């Protein structure tokens, strides 16, 4: 029972830690007849440190944590060969294992004749929603060699007791249109078919970042996600949040709650509870509806400028009102 993970980046560190925790807490309970003290876990990394792209503190703590869990961490070492049974390291050492997990990244082998402009990071080839190489009529790329339009990154989350019991794979795309294209693509269907035995009970959910969820379904078409939309959404939330906070503090919290000896921590919680409900149910949706002409990514340049000018004026008015309230209060 030997597992070898190749690559000491975030994926390799997380997976080796998860497997080590399973060996310690889960597997002995599920398979009491087996002796898991004989199970070995190796993490092989070519650079001098694990999590080398992160801070020195992260590198030191990750190695310390994995070592404490019983992971044999080999840095400054690369895998030279693997024949399905034996892993050969650059040090000349061999490890017998039938389970090797590659987490060191991949690089595609691009065939000659592919337009260089179609080659992206990792030697992947740009394809359309049918996995056809862009600009061609009869050339297709499937699997890791293909780069799907709009794909940003992926993340794997292991089960967290009390929160969720399943492994979660998060795929991020730059827009709803590109996400929809991926969901309907032959590439995805091929991958699902290849991993069918792992897909039992698979549940697919969609989620948006930023505040796009405040666009009511069926009443307003939510714009495609993107940095510009998220930036504008955050500005709108700030526009509504700031006056709610200071008006609550000035007219409600200070005279009706704080003055009666209510602890600060409780007063703050009550204020946040009321504010979030006001924002989520009424104020922010109303603000989004009022500024829909500016939020849309396709708004003309004149509307973009007008929207930013309007927000600047509203910010100034809101801050001015608060300043006047404070001046009047302290001048009494």
C-alpha positions as CSV (number, residue, x, y, z in Angstrom):
1,X,0.0,0.0,0.0
2,X,2.2,2.8,-1.3
3,X,1.0,6.0,-2.9
4,X,3.4,8.4,-4.7
5,X,2.4,11.9,-5.5
6,X,4.5,13.9,-8.0
7,X,4.5,17.7,-7.6
8,X,4.8,19.7,-4.4
9,X,2.5,22.6,-5.4
10,X,-0.9,23.3,-3.9
11,X,-2.5,20.2,-5.6
12,X,0.2,17.8,-4.5
13,X,0.4,19.2,-0.9
14,X,-3.4,19.1,-0.5
15,X,-3.8,15.6,-1.9
16,X,-1.0,14.1,0.0
17,X,-2.3,15.6,3.2
18,X,-5.8,14.4,2.5
19,X,-4.6,10.9,1.8
20,X,-2.6,10.9,5.0
21,X,-5.6,12.0,7.0
22,X,-7.7,9.3,5.4
23,X,-5.0,6.7,6.4
24,X,-5.0,8.0,9.9
25,X,-8.7,8.6,10.6
26,X,-11.0,7.0,8.0
27,X,-9.5,3.9,6.4
28,X,-8.7,2.0,9.7
29,X,-12.4,2.5,10.7
30,X,-13.7,1.3,7.3
31,X,-11.2,-1.5,6.8
32,X,-10.3,-2.7,10.4
33,X,-8.9,-5.9,9.0
34,X,-6.0,-4.1,7.2
35,X,-2.8,-2.7,8.8
36,X,-2.5,0.8,7.6
37,X,0.7,1.4,9.5
38,X,2.3,-0.3,6.5
39,X,0.8,2.2,4.0
40,X,3.4,4.7,2.8
41,X,2.8,8.1,1.2
42,X,5.5,9.9,-0.8
43,X,5.5,13.4,-2.1
44,X,8.1,14.1,-4.7
45,X,9.0,17.6,-5.7
46,X,11.7,18.8,-8.1
47,X,12.4,22.2,-6.5
48,X,14.0,22.6,-3.1
49,X,10.7,23.4,-1.3
50,X,7.0,22.5,-1.3
51,X,4.7,25.3,-2.3
52,X,7.7,27.0,-3.8
53,X,5.6,29.7,-5.5
54,X,4.3,30.8,-2.1
55,X,5.9,32.5,0.9
56,X,8.8,30.9,2.8
57,X,6.5,30.5,5.8
58,X,4.0,28.6,3.7
59,X,6.7,26.2,2.4
60,X,8.0,25.5,5.9
61,X,4.6,25.0,7.4
62,X,3.4,22.7,4.6
63,X,6.4,20.5,4.9
64,X,6.2,20.4,8.7
65,X,2.5,19.5,8.6
66,X,2.9,16.8,6.0
67,X,5.8,15.3,7.9
68,X,3.7,15.3,11.1
69,X,1.1,13.3,9.2
70,X,3.7,10.8,8.1
71,X,4.1,11.8,4.5
72,X,7.7,11.1,3.2
73,X,8.5,14.4,1.5
74,X,11.3,14.3,-1.1
75,X,12.3,17.7,-2.4
76,X,15.0,18.4,-5.0
77,X,14.0,15.1,-6.6
78,X,12.3,14.4,-9.9
79,X,10.7,11.2,-11.3
80,X,12.8,9.8,-14.1
81,X,10.7,6.8,-15.0
82,X,7.6,4.8,-14.1
83,X,6.7,1.5,-15.7
84,X,3.4,0.9,-13.8
85,X,5.0,-0.8,-10.9
86,X,8.3,1.0,-10.1
87,X,9.0,4.7,-9.7
88,X,12.6,5.6,-10.5
89,X,13.8,8.9,-9.0
90,X,16.6,11.1,-10.1
91,X,18.6,10.1,-7.0
92,X,18.7,6.5,-8.3
93,X,16.3,5.3,-5.7
94,X,13.3,3.2,-6.7
95,X,9.8,3.0,-5.0
96,X,7.5,0.1,-5.7
97,X,4.0,1.5,-6.2
98,X,1.0,0.8,-8.4
99,X,-0.6,4.1,-7.5
100,X,1.1,7.3,-8.8
101,X,-0.7,10.6,-8.8
102,X,0.7,13.2,-11.2
103,X,0.2,16.7,-9.7
104,X,3.2,18.4,-11.3
105,X,1.4,19.9,-14.2
106,X,1.2,18.8,-17.8
107,X,2.3,20.1,-21.1
108,X,0.7,19.2,-24.4
109,X,2.5,17.7,-27.4
110,X,1.4,19.9,-30.2
111,X,1.5,18.3,-33.7
112,X,3.3,20.2,-36.5
113,X,1.2,22.5,-38.7
114,X,-1.0,24.0,-35.9
115,X,-1.2,27.8,-36.1
116,X,1.1,29.2,-33.4
117,X,-1.6,31.8,-32.5
118,X,-3.8,28.9,-31.3
119,X,-1.3,27.6,-28.8
120,X,-1.8,28.8,-25.3
121,X,-0.4,28.1,-21.8
122,X,0.7,24.5,-21.3
123,X,0.9,23.9,-25.1
124,X,-2.9,23.6,-25.2
125,X,-4.8,24.2,-28.4
126,X,-7.8,26.5,-28.7
127,X,-11.0,24.7,-29.7
128,X,-14.6,25.6,-30.3
129,X,-17.6,24.1,-28.4
130,X,-17.4,21.0,-30.6
131,X,-13.7,20.4,-29.8
132,X,-12.7,21.5,-33.4
133,X,-9.5,23.4,-33.6
134,X,-10.3,27.0,-34.3
135,X,-10.0,28.0,-37.9
136,X,-10.0,24.4,-39.2
137,X,-12.6,22.1,-40.8
138,X,-11.6,18.6,-39.8
139,X,-9.0,18.8,-37.0
140,X,-10.2,18.0,-33.4
141,X,-8.5,18.2,-30.1
142,X,-9.9,16.3,-27.1
143,X,-8.8,16.1,-23.4
144,X,-5.9,17.9,-21.8
145,X,-4.5,19.1,-25.1
146,X,-7.6,21.2,-25.7
147,X,-8.0,24.7,-24.2
148,X,-11.7,25.5,-23.9
149,X,-12.6,29.2,-24.5
150,X,-13.2,31.1,-21.3
151,X,-11.8,28.5,-18.9
152,X,-10.0,30.2,-16.1
153,X,-9.0,27.7,-13.4
154,X,-10.1,24.7,-11.4
155,X,-10.0,23.9,-7.7
156,X,-10.6,20.7,-5.8
157,X,-12.1,20.8,-2.3
158,X,-12.0,17.7,-0.1
159,X,-14.8,16.7,2.3
160,X,-15.2,18.8,5.4
161,X,-17.0,17.1,8.3
162,X,-20.1,19.0,9.3
163,X,-20.1,21.1,6.1
164,X,-20.1,18.8,3.2
165,X,-19.3,15.1,2.8
166,X,-18.5,15.1,-0.9
167,X,-15.4,16.0,-2.9
168,X,-16.1,19.2,-4.8
169,X,-14.5,20.2,-8.1
170,X,-14.9,23.9,-9.0
171,X,-14.4,25.0,-12.6
172,X,-14.3,28.7,-13.2
173,X,-15.2,30.4,-16.5
174,X,-15.1,34.1,-17.5
175,X,-18.7,34.3,-18.6
176,X,-22.0,32.5,-18.5
177,X,-21.9,32.0,-22.3
178,X,-18.6,30.1,-22.1
179,X,-19.8,28.1,-19.2
180,X,-22.9,27.1,-21.1
181,X,-20.8,26.1,-24.1
182,X,-18.6,23.9,-21.9
183,X,-21.6,22.2,-20.3
184,X,-23.0,21.3,-23.7
185,X,-19.7,20.4,-25.3
186,X,-18.7,17.0,-26.6
187,X,-15.4,17.4,-24.6
188,X,-17.3,17.3,-21.4
189,X,-19.5,14.4,-22.5
190,X,-16.3,12.5,-23.4
191,X,-14.7,13.2,-20.0
192,X,-17.9,12.2,-18.2
193,X,-18.0,8.9,-20.1
194,X,-14.4,8.2,-19.3
195,X,-15.0,8.8,-15.6
196,X,-18.4,7.2,-15.4
197,X,-17.5,4.8,-12.6
198,X,-16.6,7.9,-10.4
199,X,-19.7,9.9,-11.3
200,X,-22.3,8.0,-9.4
201,X,-24.5,10.6,-7.6
202,X,-22.6,13.5,-9.2
203,X,-24.4,16.8,-8.6
204,X,-23.8,19.9,-10.8
205,X,-24.4,23.3,-9.4
206,X,-23.8,26.8,-10.8
207,X,-22.7,29.8,-8.8
208,X,-21.7,33.3,-9.5
209,X,-19.0,35.5,-7.9
210,X,-19.6,39.1,-7.0
211,X,-23.2,40.3,-6.6
212,X,-24.6,39.1,-9.8
213,X,-27.2,37.0,-7.8
214,X,-29.1,40.2,-7.1
215,X,-30.5,40.1,-10.7
216,X,-34.0,38.5,-10.2
217,X,-34.4,35.4,-12.3
218,X,-37.1,35.8,-14.9
219,X,-37.4,39.5,-14.4
220,X,-34.0,40.8,-15.5
221,X,-31.3,39.1,-17.6
222,X,-28.2,38.8,-15.5
223,X,-25.2,40.2,-17.5
224,X,-22.3,37.9,-18.2
225,X,-19.7,37.7,-15.4
226,X,-16.4,39.5,-15.8
227,X,-14.1,41.9,-13.9
228,X,-16.0,45.0,-15.1
229,X,-19.4,43.7,-13.9
230,X,-18.0,42.6,-10.5
231,X,-16.3,46.0,-10.1
232,X,-19.5,47.8,-10.9
233,X,-21.6,45.5,-8.6
234,X,-19.3,46.1,-5.7
235,X,-19.5,49.9,-6.2
236,X,-23.3,49.7,-6.2
237,X,-23.3,47.7,-3.0
238,X,-21.0,50.2,-1.3
239,X,-23.3,53.0,-2.4
240,X,-26.1,51.5,-0.5
241,X,-24.2,49.9,2.4
242,X,-22.4,53.1,3.6
243,X,-25.5,55.2,4.3
244,X,-27.4,52.2,5.8
245,X,-24.5,51.7,8.3
246,X,-24.2,55.3,9.4
247,X,-27.9,56.0,9.5
248,X,-28.6,52.9,11.6
249,X,-25.8,53.9,13.9
250,X,-26.9,57.5,14.3
251,X,-30.7,57.2,14.5
252,X,-31.2,53.6,15.9
253,X,-28.2,52.1,17.5
254,X,-26.8,55.0,19.5
255,X,-30.0,56.4,21.0
256,X,-32.1,53.2,21.2
257,X,-29.6,50.4,21.8
258,X,-26.2,51.6,23.0
259,X,-27.7,54.1,25.4
260,X,-29.4,51.3,27.3
261,X,-26.2,49.5,28.1
262,X,-26.4,46.9,25.4
263,X,-22.9,45.4,24.9
264,X,-21.0,46.6,21.8
265,X,-20.7,43.1,20.4
266,X,-24.4,42.5,20.6
267,X,-25.3,45.9,19.2
268,X,-22.9,45.4,16.3
269,X,-24.5,42.0,15.5
270,X,-28.0,43.4,15.6
271,X,-27.0,46.2,13.3
272,X,-25.3,43.8,10.8
273,X,-28.3,41.5,10.9
274,X,-30.8,44.3,10.1
275,X,-28.5,45.8,7.5
276,X,-27.9,42.6,5.6
277,X,-31.6,41.9,5.4
278,X,-32.4,45.4,4.2
279,X,-29.6,45.2,1.6
280,X,-30.3,41.7,0.3
281,X,-34.1,41.9,0.0
282,X,-34.8,45.5,-0.9
283,X,-32.1,48.1,-1.2
284,X,-29.5,46.5,-3.4
285,X,-32.0,44.9,-5.9
286,X,-33.6,48.4,-6.2
287,X,-30.2,50.0,-6.8
288,X,-29.4,47.4,-9.5
289,X,-32.7,48.0,-11.2
290,X,-32.1,51.8,-11.2
291,X,-28.6,51.5,-12.6
292,X,-29.3,48.7,-15.1
293,X,-28.5,51.1,-17.9
294,X,-25.0,51.4,-16.6
295,X,-24.3,47.9,-15.3
296,X,-24.6,46.1,-18.6
297,X,-21.2,45.4,-20.1
298,X,-22.4,46.6,-23.5
299,X,-23.3,50.1,-22.3
300,X,-22.0,52.9,-24.6
301,X,-19.0,54.9,-23.5
302,X,-21.2,57.9,-22.8
303,X,-23.3,55.9,-20.4
304,X,-20.3,54.4,-18.8
305,X,-18.9,57.9,-18.0
306,X,-22.4,59.1,-16.9
307,X,-22.7,56.1,-14.5
308,X,-19.4,56.7,-12.9
309,X,-20.1,60.4,-12.6
310,X,-23.5,59.7,-11.0
311,X,-21.9,57.3,-8.5
312,X,-19.2,59.8,-7.6
313,X,-21.9,62.5,-7.0
314,X,-24.0,60.1,-4.8
315,X,-20.9,59.0,-2.8
316,X,-20.1,62.7,-2.2
317,X,-23.7,63.5,-1.2
318,X,-23.8,60.5,1.2
319,X,-20.5,61.4,2.9
320,X,-21.6,65.1,3.1
321,X,-24.8,64.1,4.8
322,X,-22.9,62.0,7.3
323,X,-20.5,64.9,8.0
324,X,-23.4,67.3,8.5
325,X,-25.1,64.9,11.0
326,X,-21.8,64.5,12.9
327,X,-21.3,68.3,13.0
328,X,-24.8,68.9,14.2
329,X,-24.5,66.2,16.8
330,X,-21.2,67.5,18.3
331,X,-22.3,71.1,18.0
332,X,-25.4,70.6,20.2
